[in-house]
Structures are given as C-alpha cells and as structure tokens.
C-alpha cells in the first residue's frame, strides 16, 4: 500500500540580496525553507458527508462510511432496548449518577475560562501603552499558570470523577493554547511593525488594528489553536449544516456514554478480579469503538459546527491518519489543531527564539506533548503515574526501528495493531498502577 502524502511542502524561496551568501546565511535560508509557516487556506473536512466536494463523497468507498452510520444507528436504538430487558431501565445510570455530581460547576468553567482568557487581550493593550516588557511577561505567564492552578484545584477539591476532571483539564489546556498563541503572534507582529517604523494602515487585520474585542472573541470561538488576524472565510452560514452537526455531536456523545457504561465501566469496576490479559482482551473492541466515536464527534462534527458558525474556511482538522504507517504520521495527522500549535509555538520558537537545533527542537516538542498528555491524565485521575509519558517516548525508538516499513501495507497494519492493543494496555496499567511492580518483576 503506497501511502498518499497529504501535506506537500511548498516551494519557498529566500532572497539573499546581491551579496554572496556565507555559510551561516545559507544555513539560515535552508532552515527557513524547511521550517515554513503553515498557512490557513479554504479546505473541506475529509469525511464531511454533507459536502459534495469532500474527499469522502468523491471516493467510491463512501458506501462503507454510510454503512458505519447505519451500524451506529442500530446500536443507538437496540442498546437501550436490551438494557431495558436486562435491568428495567432504558439506559445504565450508575456512571451517569457519578458524572452529574457538581455538573453545574463543571460546565460553568467554560465561561469562566473564556472570561479569564481576555487577559491576553489586556496584555496587548498594555503593550501598546509601552508598559515595561518584564511586567507584561509576568502578567502573561502568571495568568496562564493561574488557569492551570484553578483547574487543578477544582479537580482535587471536588468529588469529581474522570469525565468531569478530563473536561475541566481539557478546557484549561485549550484556553492556554489560545492565550499563548494570541500573545506570541501579536508580539512578533509588533516587532515587525516597530522595525518598519510604526506605519499607519487602514487594513483592519494589520497590527495594531487587529487588537480589539471583536477580533479576539472571534478567535476564541473559532475551532483553531493558532492565532491569525484573519482566517479564510467560508461564506454564508448553512443553518441546516449547523443543525445536523449539532445533532450528530449530541448523538455520538450519547453513544460514547453507552459504549462506556455498558462495555468498559463494568470491566473497570471488576478489574481486580480479572487478570491483566483478560481485562485487556475484554476492553480492546469497546475502547477502539469509543475512540473512533469520540474522534468523529470532536473533529468531524463539533469542530465543523463551530467552524460554520464562525465562517472558518479551513476545515482540515485532521487528514487521513488511518493510513499512517508510523506514529510520526499519526501524531501529525490525527489532531491538526494541536499539531499546528506545537509546530508554531513550541518547535519554531525553540529554534528561532532560543537557538535550538532542529533535532533538539523535535525531541523537546515531543517531550512537551508527552508531558501535556501526562498532566491531563494526572489531574483527571488525581494521581501521578508517568505511564503516558513512557509510552509516548517509546514511540521514538519504535519510529527509528520501523523506518524500513514506512509507506508499506505492513507498516499500516503494524500501526493499527499498536493502536488497538495500546489503548487497553495503557488504561489497564493506570488502573493497576499499584500492582505495576508485581506485573513487571514477578
């Protein structure tokens, strides 16, 4: 199987003027060419079955995708009936009773984080007033750290379970990304503006005209983590499209709950009575179906719902990650918003702002991503267990050892085997963390 490359490098050119370039300038030009800035363009979501121009609807395999929707619909209908026959209830409620604890406080964190994120806008107003850079630096980082501290405080002091903790921690990460990107992008635009002599412009998207409440709020509501003063626009809102994406989001959220409550949660409750192998095998299929459901819910429906409302034209929230033949491709393709943030605000900043080499920046970016995943799980689970960091760092030697199978059918099969078996293994290691020494050494 020949892997189709989606993200083809653009042909960038860097002029060196009339002077003969020395070795350093040549290296700088090569680095700039390699580290090109990713641009936002009008693109349709890959699996968008509501757009006739999507890659899905142009593919003859679209019928298989429709079949999956029909299977999901049958599960959505049949599962409550079978649950009622067994328990006298239409839906299993023990997990729901845990999830609804302090539900209002959990949900209200979203508007609280939204209001708090406006500190990033305040920082830009302070910068235009020529406030000392050290003070701006302190406000920026203290405000971002406080958001994490508050999320951590809520999870640890309230009787919350994993869903509430994961939701609040996830929101804190999203708003952190947005605040950081808004601050750093405008900081670089300000430097360029000052270097050009602070010219005046009628362009509403040039610095400092872009510093206003409307522009900032639209960025916060847009399903993207990297700030630009202006994004490609999608035109008129298709309200039927918005309604269907909203219904799909809610339906898949309910279906994800059904999969969890009926097939995963009972195993978790009984995990101490099962062997590690037994619990892994029982969780394998439910977990992969749950992850596929949540992927479609978030990246195909939820993100497109907000993209349509905010006229955001670049709907490439993912590419064909299912064709990945190694984990480097998967990490790059399955979650494009986070990848773009890591590329621009970790990878490039380490190189251009801190002087890291390319290899060191790649390793540091990967480690940052691993630590962020671990932080999310540690706060949600209320325990520090560096299992996620360990598994993510293991990907590095695995990627080096599997270069020969990259781009092959066997590489894709190996990738899927790792995903399908890795999910239940990681979950079980977290559940059995206290037993981990015995599992490893006895």
N, C-alpha and C positions, 0 to 999 in steps of 0.2 A: 504494500500500500504506500503510495507516494504521498507524503504529507503536503498539503497545499499551504503555501506561505501566504498569510493574510497581510501582515504589516511590512510591505516592501519599503526599504529605505529610499528616501527621496534623494534626488541629485542636487546636493547643496554645493555651492561654490563660495570660497572665501578669497577676496582680493587682498593681495599683499602690497598694493600700491606699485610705485615704479622702482623701488629699491629691490635689490636681490635679497630674498629671504634667507636668514641664517637658520641654523638647526633648530633653535628654540621656536622661531616663528612657524617653521614647517610643522613641528610637533603640535603647536597650538592650533594651526589650521586643521590638521588631521583630527585632533581631539574635538574641535568644534563640529567638524563634519560627522564624526562618529556620534557625538552627543547632541544631535539635532533636537530642537524643541518640538515636541509633539503638538500638532495643530488640530484644532477642532474644525470639522467640516460636516456638512449635511450628510448623514448616513442613517439608513433604516436598520432597526434591530434585526438580527439574523433570523430569529424564529418568530417574527411577528406575523401571525397568520391573518391579521386584519389588514395588512398592507399588501396589495397585489404585486408590488415591486420588491418585496423582501426575498432574500436568498431561499427561504423556505418555500415560498409559493412558486419560485422558478425551478424548483427541484422536483424530479419525478418521484422522489420518496416522500412527498408531502402526505400521502395517504397513511404512511406508518405513524406520522406525528398525529394525524387526526384519530387514528386508532388508539393512541395513548390517551387522548382526551376522552374517548368513549369508555375505555377501561377505567379511567379515573372517575367518570360519571357513575358507572356501575358500582364502583367501590363506595362512592359518596352516598348512593341510595341503599345498597344492600347492607353495608356495615351497621347502620342504625337498626335495621330490621332484625339482624342476627343478634345484636346486643340486647334488643328488647326481648327476644325469645329466651335468652340466657339469664338476664338479670331483672327484667321487668322495667328497665329504663331504656330510653332511646339512645342515650349516649353515656359512656362511662364518666362518672363525675368526680372520682377521688382526686385525680390530677387537677381537674378544674377547680375544685374547692381549695387546693393549695395555691393555684395561680391567681385566684381572685382576692387573696389576702392583701389588704392595703393597696388594692388595684388603682384607686384614685390617685394616691401619692405617686405610684409608679408611672402612671400616664402623664401626670402634671409635670413631670421632669422635662418633658419635651418643650413646652412653652417657657419653662424656667431656663433651660439651656439656650433656647432661642433668644430670650431677652439678654442673657449674660453674654452671648456672642457679639452683641453690639459694642462691647468694649473694643473690639478690633476696629470698628468704625471710629470710635472716640480717639483711638491711638492715631489714626490718620489726620484727624482734625488737630490734635496736639502737634503732630509733625509739621503741619502747615503753619503753626504758630511758632515754629523754631524752638520748641521745648528741648532741653538737653537730651542727647541720644541715650545717655545712661538711664535717665528716668523713663524714657519710652521703652527701653529694653526691659527694665524691671517690671513695668506695667504689663507688657506683652506676656512675659513668661510667668509672672505671678498669677495673672488672670487665667492663663491656660492650665497651670498646675492646680489652681483652686477648683476648677471644674472637675478634675480627676479626684481630688480630695473629697469633694462633696458627694460624688457618685460612690466612692469607696465608703464614705461614712454612712450613706443611706443603706447600702447593701449589708454592711456589718452590724448596724444597729437595729434593723427591722427584721421581722420574721418573714423574710422572703426566701423563695426557692429559686432554683436555677433560671426559670423563664423571666422572672422579674429582674433578677440580678443581671442577666445577659442583656435584657432590653436597656436598662439604665446605663450599663457599661458601654454598650454599643453606641448609644446616643452620645455619651461623653466623648468617645473616640471620633465620631463623625463631626461634631462641632469643633473639636480640637483641630482636626484636619482643615476645616473650613476657615477657622480663625487664623491658623498659621499661614495658610496659603494666601489669604487676603492680605495679611500684614507683609509677608515677604515679597509678594508680587508687586504691591504698591511701593515698597521700599526700593526695589530695583527700578521701577518706573520713575520714582522721584529722583534717584541718582542720575538717570539718563536725562530727565527734564532739567536738572540743575546744570549738568555738563553742557547742555545745549543753550544755556543762558536764560532759562526760565521763560520760554516763548509763550505768548498768548495764543489760544486756539479756540475756534468755535465748535470743534468736534466734541460732542458730549461724552465720548468714551476715551478721550485723551486725558492724561494726568495734568492738573488736579481736578478736571471737570467731572471725572468719574467718581469722586469722593462725595457721595450723597446717600441718603437713606434709601431711596428707591433702588438704586443700583445694587447696594449691599443686600437689601432684602430679597431682591430677585435672585442674587447669587445663593443666598441661604436656602431658598426654596427650590432651586434647580438641582436635579439629581447628579451633581458633579462635585468633586472634592478639590479641584484645582481652579483657582480664580482667574478669570479673564474679564476685562471691562465689558466685552461684548462677545456673545456666542452666536453661531449660525442659527437663524430663526426658522421655524417650521411653518409659519403662516397661521391661518385661521384655526382656532380650536375646534376639533371634531368631537362634539359632545357625546355622540354615540360611542366613539372610541374610548372616551374617558369613562363612561358608564360601564362598558364591558371590562375594561382593565380593572376598575374598582371591584366589580363583582367577582372577577377571576381572583383577585388578591384575597378577598374575604373567603371565597370558596376554598382556595388552596391552603389558607391559614387553618380553616376548619378541618380540612383533610389531613393536614400535618398533625393537628391535635389528635385525630382519630388514629393515625398510624402510631403516634407516641403512646397514647393512653391504652390502646388495645394490644400492641405488639412489642413495645420497648419498655414502658414503665413497669409492667408485671415482672419482667426479667430483672430489672434494676432492683425491685423490692425483694426478689428472691435470689439475688446474686450470690449471697454467702452459702446458699445450699447447692450451688452449681459449681462444677469445675470451670476453670478458665476456658478450656476448649469448648465445653458445652455452651457456655454463655456467649462466646464469640460466634459460634455457628448459629445460635438462635437469633442473634441480633443482626447478622450480616444482611439479609434481604430487607428487613424493615428499615435499617439505617440508610441503605443506599436509596431506597424509595423515598424516605423522608428528605434526604439531602437533595435529590432531584426535584422534589416538590417545592422545597424552600428556594432552590435556585430559580426555578421558573417563576415562583411567586415574587421574589425580590427583583431579579434582574430583567425579567420579561414583562411583568405586569405592574409592580409597584413603581419601578423607575420610569417606565413608559407613561404611567398615569401622571406623575409629576412633570415629566418632560412635556407632555401635551399641554398641561395647564400653564407652564412657564414658557411655551413656544421654543423649547430647547431642541435644536435640529439634529445634533449629533447623538444618535441613539445606539452607538456602539458601546454598550455596557459590558459586552463580552464578545469574544469571537468563538471559533469552533474548537473550544477546549477539549471536546470529546474526541477529537482526532489527534490529541497530543501523543507524542512518542517519547517524551521525557518530562520530568517535573518542572524544568525550566520553562517549557512551553506552557504547561498548565498554569503555573504561577503568573505568567504574563497575560494569559488569555481568558481565564475564567472570571476575573474580577477587575475589569479595566479601570474603574474609577480609583480604586486603591492603588493599582499599579501605576497610574499616571501621577498620583501624589508621591509615591515612593520614588519614582523616576525623577521628578522635577525638584522635589523639596528635601529629598534625602541624598539620592545619588548625585545629582548635578551640583547641589550645594556643597557636598563634601569635596567635590573635585574643584569647583571654581572659587568657593569661599574659604575652604580650609586646606586646599592643596593636596588632597589625597590622590594617589594614583588610581587608575581605572580598576585594577584588580582589588585593591584595598577598599575602594568605594563600593564595589559589588558585594564583597563579603560583609562590610558594615551595614549595607542596606538590607541584606538578607537577615543579618542578626537583629537589626531593628524590627523587621517584620515578625521574626520569631518571638522576640520579647513582647511585642504588642499583642500577639496571639496569646502568649502565656499570661500576660497581665489580665486580659479579658477573662480568661478561664479562671485565673486565681481569684479575682474579685467575685465572679459569679458563683464559684464553688466554695468560696470562703476558706481556701486552703492553698498553700504554695506547693505545687507539685510540678517540677520542671519537665514534665513528660512531653508537652507540645514542643518546647524548645529542642529537646533531644531528638524528636522525630523530624523536625524541620531541618536541623543541622545534619542529620543523617542523609538528607537529600543531596548534600554536596558531594560526598564520595560516591553515592549511587549515580549521580549525573555524570561523574567522571568515568565511572566503570561501564556506563551504558552508552557511551558515545557511538560505538560501533552499530548499535541497533536504532539510533536516532533516524527518523524518517522511514522506518520499516513497519510492516504489519506486526512483526513480533514485538517491536517497541511499543506499539499501541496496546497490544494485548498485555504486555508487562505493566504498562501504566495503569490499565484498568484493574488488573489483579492487585496492584498496590493500593489503589483507592478502595476497592471493595473489601479487602482484608484489613487495611489500615484503620478504617473508621471504627469497627467494633473492637479492634485491639486497643486503640488509644482510649476509647471510652471505658473499657474494662480495666485498664491499668489505672485510670483515675479512680474508678470505683473500688479497686483493690489496692490502693496506694500503700496502706499499712501492711499489706501482705507481700509487697513487691520484693523485699529481700528474700523471703522464702520462695517466691516464684522463680527468682533468678538463680539462687545458690543452693537450693535443696532439691 
